[in-house]
Amino acid sequence: MMMMMMLMLMLLMLLLLMMMMMLLLLMMMMLMLMAMMMMMMMLMMMMPMMMMMLLLLLLLLLLMMMMMMMMMMMMMMMMMMMMMMMLMPMLMPMLMMPMLMIPMLLMMMMMMMMVMMMTMTMMMMMMMMMMMMMMMMMMMMMMMMMMMMMMMMMMMMMMMMMMMMMMMIH
């Protein structure tokens, strides 16, 4: 019985470790994204459209990576739950012992908390992604507008010059 308990604890520890690793990776990705956004802001002041497109592509790639991470997290959660379910019958007799009741309950609570936290982080991620995409779109629009305005101004100037020339000739 004790062996079973130990085994389960070990498995749980392992899973927790994996989760932590995942979270760390996700955080790193977020940081990367932030850095990219900053770089973009800087570059936007002085760059042509092609580069913008490239950066957008990069962003999309990062997004994909995030999604993969999320999926993996979900899978982990599922596995954890499955393991719990599988071990439940074995644990039932143990659970009857009052001494082991509390740790078990605590473990369950921890599980639930973790699930909640995961879901929350996912939501936040999604929101952030949406915001970033929106910002990118707005930036693109602004750039286009500016370009158009510049073109118009150029045209106007050209016209004015032409007119002046004409006047001078006449």
KAWO-V476253 format. One line per field, one symbol per residue. burial: + if it has 9 or more other ideal C-beta (glycine too) atoms within 8 Angstrom, else -. A space follows every 10 residues. Layout:
BEGIN
burial: ???
END
This chain:
BEGIN
burial: ---++--+-- ++--+--++- -++-++--++ -++--++-++ --++------ ++--++-++- -++-++--++ -+++-++-++ +-++--+--- +--++----+ +--+--++-- +--++--+-- ++--+--++- -+--++--++ --+------- ---------- ----------
END
